[in-house]
Amino acid sequence: MGTNITVKGIPDEVYRRLKAAATANHRSINSEIISRIEEGLMPRKASARKLLERVRRLHESFDGRTFELSDLDAARREGRP
């Protein structure tokens, strides 16, 4: 089965987000926590198909806009003090 642990002092906002994620993923809070820990500690390589799907979704979110290197450089400079 596995080892049991207790986590104390979870901030309210973290708990709310965790609960929402568990609901969205049709999991218990415990299962969501285990999934998140596994993702963080044992990352898996994404398949080429999954990567392509992510790239397509990201591209679609641009709504036809394009970005030039100069746009990225300007945004990077704006973000620096």
C-alpha positions in Angstrom: 0.0 0.0 0.0 2.4 2.7 1.2 3.4 4.8 4.1 1.0 7.2 5.8 2.0 10.7 6.6 0.3 13.7 8.2 0.8 17.2 6.8 0.1 20.0 9.2 -0.4 23.7 8.7 -1.5 23.7 5.1 -2.4 27.3 4.2 -6.1 27.9 3.6 -5.6 29.1 0.0 -3.4 26.1 -0.8 -6.1 23.8 0.5 -8.8 25.5 -1.5 -6.8 25.1 -4.7 -5.9 21.5 -3.9 -9.6 20.7 -3.3 -10.6 22.4 -6.5 -7.9 20.5 -8.5 -9.0 17.3 -6.9 -12.6 18.0 -7.9 -11.6 18.9 -11.4 -9.6 15.8 -11.8 -12.3 13.5 -10.2 -9.9 12.5 -7.4 -10.0 12.5 -3.7 -7.8 15.2 -2.0 -5.5 12.4 -0.9 -5.2 11.1 -4.5 -4.6 14.6 -5.8 -1.8 15.1 -3.3 -0.1 11.8 -4.2 -0.4 12.7 -7.9 1.2 16.1 -7.4 4.0 14.6 -5.3 4.7 12.0 -8.0 4.7 14.6 -10.8 7.2 16.8 -8.8 9.5 14.0 -7.7 9.2 11.5 -10.6 8.6 13.5 -13.7 7.8 11.4 -16.8 8.9 12.4 -20.3 5.9 13.5 -22.3 5.1 11.6 -25.5 5.6 13.5 -28.8 1.8 13.4 -29.2 1.2 15.1 -25.8 3.8 17.7 -26.6 2.3 18.4 -30.0 -1.1 18.8 -28.4 0.3 21.3 -25.9 2.0 23.3 -28.6 -1.2 23.4 -30.7 -3.2 24.6 -27.7 -0.7 27.3 -26.9 -0.5 28.4 -30.6 -4.3 28.6 -30.7 -4.3 30.8 -27.6 -2.3 33.4 -29.6 -5.5 34.1 -31.7 -3.4 34.6 -34.9 -0.9 37.0 -33.2 2.8 36.5 -33.7 5.7 37.6 -31.7 9.2 38.7 -32.8 12.4 38.3 -30.9 12.4 42.1 -30.3 8.9 41.8 -28.7 10.3 39.1 -26.3 13.4 41.2 -25.5 11.3 44.3 -24.8 9.0 42.3 -22.5 12.0 40.8 -20.7 13.5 44.3 -20.2 10.2 45.6 -18.8 10.1 42.9 -16.2 13.5 43.8 -14.8 14.1 46.6 -12.3 
